Amino acid sequence: MSKEPVALSDSRIKKLKGVTDPILYSIAAEISKTGEVAYQEGFLEALIEAIEIKY
């Protein structure tokens, strides 16, 4: 599985404008700005490695 960000289609980015939850709003705004997302399946291994290194 790729650890690289995935580009979103314009229609999916437009849907982010409907996010009103205060916690999710900043995430939606950043995704809208970059047009990319990373799915947990793609970065789970990197997260585990980072935790192992730290602890």
C-alpha positions as CSV (number, residue, x, y, z in Angstrom):
1,M,0.0,0.0,0.0
2,S,1.2,3.4,-0.9
3,K,2.3,5.9,1.7
4,E,2.0,8.7,-0.8
5,P,-0.9,11.2,-0.6
6,V,-3.8,10.5,-3.0
7,A,-5.2,13.3,-5.2
8,L,-8.9,13.9,-4.8
9,S,-11.3,14.7,-7.7
10,D,-12.8,18.2,-7.9
11,S,-16.2,16.8,-6.9
12,R,-14.9,15.3,-3.7
13,I,-13.1,18.5,-2.8
14,K,-16.3,20.5,-3.4
15,K,-18.1,18.1,-0.9
16,L,-15.6,19.2,1.8
17,K,-17.2,22.7,1.8
18,G,-20.2,21.1,3.5
19,V,-18.2,20.1,6.6
20,T,-19.4,22.2,9.5
21,D,-18.1,20.3,12.5
22,P,-15.6,22.5,14.3
23,I,-13.1,19.6,14.9
24,L,-13.2,18.4,11.3
25,Y,-13.4,21.8,9.6
26,S,-9.7,22.5,9.9
27,I,-8.9,19.1,8.4
28,A,-11.4,19.6,5.6
29,A,-9.9,23.1,4.9
30,E,-6.3,21.7,4.6
31,I,-7.5,18.9,2.3
32,S,-9.3,21.4,0.2
33,K,-6.1,23.5,0.0
34,T,-3.8,20.6,-0.9
35,G,-6.3,18.5,-2.8
36,E,-4.7,15.4,-1.3
37,V,-5.4,12.9,1.4
38,A,-3.6,10.0,3.0
39,Y,-5.6,7.0,4.1
40,Q,-4.7,5.2,7.3
41,E,-4.0,2.0,5.4
42,G,-1.3,3.9,3.6
43,F,0.5,5.3,6.5
44,L,-0.1,2.8,9.3
45,E,3.3,1.2,8.9
46,A,5.0,4.6,9.1
47,L,3.1,5.5,12.2
48,I,4.0,2.2,13.9
49,E,7.7,2.8,13.0
50,A,7.6,6.3,14.4
51,I,6.0,5.1,17.6
52,E,8.7,2.3,18.0
53,I,11.5,4.8,17.4
54,K,10.1,7.3,20.0
55,Y,9.4,4.7,22.6
